[in-house]
């Protein structure tokens, strides 16, 4: 009996350690994402208030770096994750946030502050609910996430095609933003579950490289959730705030 109780006590201790570690990992992911969002919106506001900055950052050729730079960061981070250092991933993450801030300044020019605040409120409520669902659900969202990811890349491809062929109609843009909102709503939930599962699998596998892997995984996880939040915010602004 004493041996049985010792085994179960050890199991409970290990489980508690994992739970505490998971909480710390998720807090790190959300904290990094939140800091990047604050930096992004602050930069967007500053650029929107400065015609001189707009003349430099929102005209060719610099604007092409603003538009395509974030996509390049995502591709490099995805394909070279294991080769990149923590420092390089952090640099890319903050570079992504900075370029997004510049591009997001267009929204601060097009909409007034009350509309932006309402858009942020709607986005935050939706994001928190979807992320919480992804964290708590017992259902495997992996297959749904794979489909949503493929759809997201399809949207990127359509957007690039439209950019190089003169843009799309107002009706087409409306449907595009509706598709973006739906896809990234799904990705918010699936990415949260993936971040959680990645931590648990890394802890279960153990090994001397687990800490380094999880430090890098936290940055990638924060980037995934950051991208979803920004995409949902953009779509909510264009879909629901234009007529206010």
N, C-alpha and C positions, 0 to 999 in steps of 0.2 A: 504493500500500500504506500509506504514511504517513497519507494522508487517511482511508483505511478504518479504520485503527487509532484515529485521532483521533475519528472518529464513534462508534465502539464504546466508546471510553473515556468519551466524554461521556454516552452512553446509560447506561453502568454507573454513572457518578457520579450521574446524575439518579435512577436506580432506587434507589441506596443512600440518597439524600436522602429519597425517598418512603418507603422502608422505615423509616428512622430517624424520620421525621415520624409515620408510622402508629403506630409503637411508642409514641412520646410521647403521641399522641392517645389510644390505648387505655389507657395508664397513667393518663392524666388522668381518663378515664371511670371506670375501676375504682377509682381512688383516691377520687374524689368519691362514688361509690356506697358504698364501704367506710366512709368517714367518716360518711355519712348513716346507715348501718346501726348504727354504733357509737352515734351520738347517739340513734337511735330506741330501741335496746335499753336504753340507760342511762336514758332518760326513762321507758320502760315499767316498768323496775324501780323507779324512784323513786316513780312514781304508785302502783304496786302495794303499796309499803311505807307509804304515807301514806293512812289513811282520810279525813283531811281533804281531801286532793287529790281522792280519789275522789268525795266528796260534792259537790265543786265541778264536776269535769270529766266525770263519768260519769252525770249526771242531767240531765233536760231543764231549760232549752233548750240548754245548752252541748253536751250529747252529740250533738245534731243537727249542730252545726258540726263536731264531731269525726268523725262518720260521713260527712257529705256534703261537707265541705270538700275532702278530697283529690280527689274526683271533679270538683269544680268547678275545681280547679287543673289537672287533666289536660286538661279541655275547653278552658280558656282558653289553656293553653300550646300545645295542638294547633292551635287555630284562629287564634291571634294570634302565632304564632312569629316571623314576620318583623317585626312591629310592636313586639314587646317588646324592651327593652334587656337586656344581659347581667345587669345588676344586678337587674332585675325578675325575670328567670328564676331567678336564684340565690335571691332572696327567696322565690319561690313553691316552689322545690325544697326549701328548708329548712323552709318552712311545712308542706309536705306531710310531710316527715320527722317534724316535731314532732307533728302531728295523728295520724299513724300510730303514733307512740310512745305517745300517750295511749290510743288504741284497743287497742294491743297489750298494754297493762297487764292486760287481762282474762286473757290467757294466763298471765301471771306470778301471777295470783290462782288460776287453775284448776289449774295444774300445779306440781309442785315443781321445784327448780333442776336436779336430775339429769335429769329428763325434758326440760327446756328445752335443756340442753346437748346431749343426744343428738339432739334435733330439729334443733338448729343444725348439728350435725356431719353428719347425713344430708342436710340441705338444702345445705350447703356443698359436699359431695362431688358431689351431683347437679348443682348449679349450675355448678361448675367444669368438670365433664365435658361438659355440654351447651353451655356457652359456648365451650369449646375446640373442640368439634365444629363449631359455627357459624362460628368464625373460620377453621378450617382447610379445611373442605369446599369443593370446587370446584363443587358442585351449587348451582343457583340456588334458594334457599329462599323467594324472594319470594312465589310463589303460595301456598305452605303458610302463610307468615306472614299473608297476607291473610285466609285462612280462619280461622286461629287468632284473629286480631284480631276478626273478626266474631263468633266464638264467645265471646270474652271479653266483648264488649259485650252479647251475649245473656245471659251469666251475670249481668252487672251488672243488666240489666233484670229478670231473674227474682228476683234478690236484693232489688231495690227493691220489686217487686210483693209479695214475701213479707213484707218489712218493714212495708208499709202494710196488709197483710191478716191480720196476726196471727202471722206466722212459718210455718215448715214443720215437718213431722214429723221425728223423729230419723232415720228411714230416708231421707227426702228430703234432709236435711242431709248424710248420709253420701255419697250419690250426687253431691250438689252439690260437696262437697270433692274427691271423686275426679275430677270433671270439671275443677275448677279446677286441680288438680295436673297433669293431662294437658295442658290448654291452655297453662298458663304454663311448663311444661317445654318445649313446642314454641316458645313465644315467647322463651324464653331463648336458644335457638340462632338463631332467625331475627332477633331484635333485634341479637345480636352481629354477624351477617353484615351487617345493614343499617347498623350503626354503621361497620363497616369500609368498606363500599362508599360510604357517604356521604362519608367522608374522601377516598377515592381519586377520586371524581367531582368533589369540590370542588377538589382539587389539580389535576386535569386541566383543569378549566374555568378555573382561575386567577382573575385579576381582583383589584382592590383590596379587594373586600369578602369575599374568601375567608377571611381570618383571623378576621374578626368572625363570619362564618357558622359556622366550625368551633368557635369558642369557645362559641357558643350551642348548636351541635349536640352538643358534649360534655356539656352539662348535660342536654339532652333524652335523650341516650343513657344517661347515668347514671340518670336517672329511670326509663327503660324497664326497665333491668336491676334496679334497686331494687324496682320494683313486682313483677317476676317473682319475685325472691328472697323478698319478704315473703309473696306469695300462696302460693308453694310451702311456705314454712315454716308458715304457718297451717294449710294442708291436711295437711301431714305430722303436725303436732301433734294435730289432731283425728282423723285416720285411724289413726295408729299409736301414739300415746302415751297415749291415754285409759284403756287397760286395765292400764298398768304399775303 
